[in-house]
């Protein structure tokens, strides 16, 4: 199992932005509407508490224990 690197505040922001992006799917027309599907990525990273880009940039928003 991977070590969590997404903190609580980060998760809340990801969930909000994820739902906002997904709602744009029903508002936008043409090819732009498919960009809104990136909201799924934000929601998944919030659920699993891991962002694959964070280790590359050495970012960790979890609290230290």
N, C-alpha and C positions, 0 to 999 in steps of 0.2 A: 504494500500500500504506500502511496506517495504521501509525503509530509505536507500538511496544510500550509499554504502561504498567503491565504486571503483572509484578512481580519473581518471583524463584525461590521464596522462602518463601511468597509470596502464591499462587503456582501450586500448590504442594504442599498448602496448606490448602484451596484450591478443589477439587482433585482428591479429597481425602479427604472433604470435606463433600458433594461431588457424588455420590460413590458411596454415602455414608450416606443421603442423601436419596432416591436411586434405589432403595435397598433397602427403604425404607419403603413403596414402592409395593406390595410384596408382603405387607406386614404390616398396613397400615391398611385400613379398610373405608369404603365410601361415597364421598362427594365429597372427603373429606380425602386420599384416596390420590392424587388428581391434583395436589395441592400438591407432592408428592414429585417431580414431573416438573421442578420448578425445578432439580433436580440437573443436568439436561442443560445449562442455561444456565451453571452453574458450570464444568462440564467443558469446554464450548465456549470460554468465556473463558480458561480455563487453556491450552487447546490453541493458540488464536490469539494469546495473550499480549496481548490488548486487552480492556479493559472499557469499554463505552460510557458508563457513569456517571462514571468517573474524570475525564474532561476537564471535565464539568459542575461537579464539586466541586474541581477543580484538584488531583487526587491522582495521584501517580505513584510506584509502589513499585519501579521499576527502578533499578538502580545508575547513578550518573552516571559517564560515561567521561571 
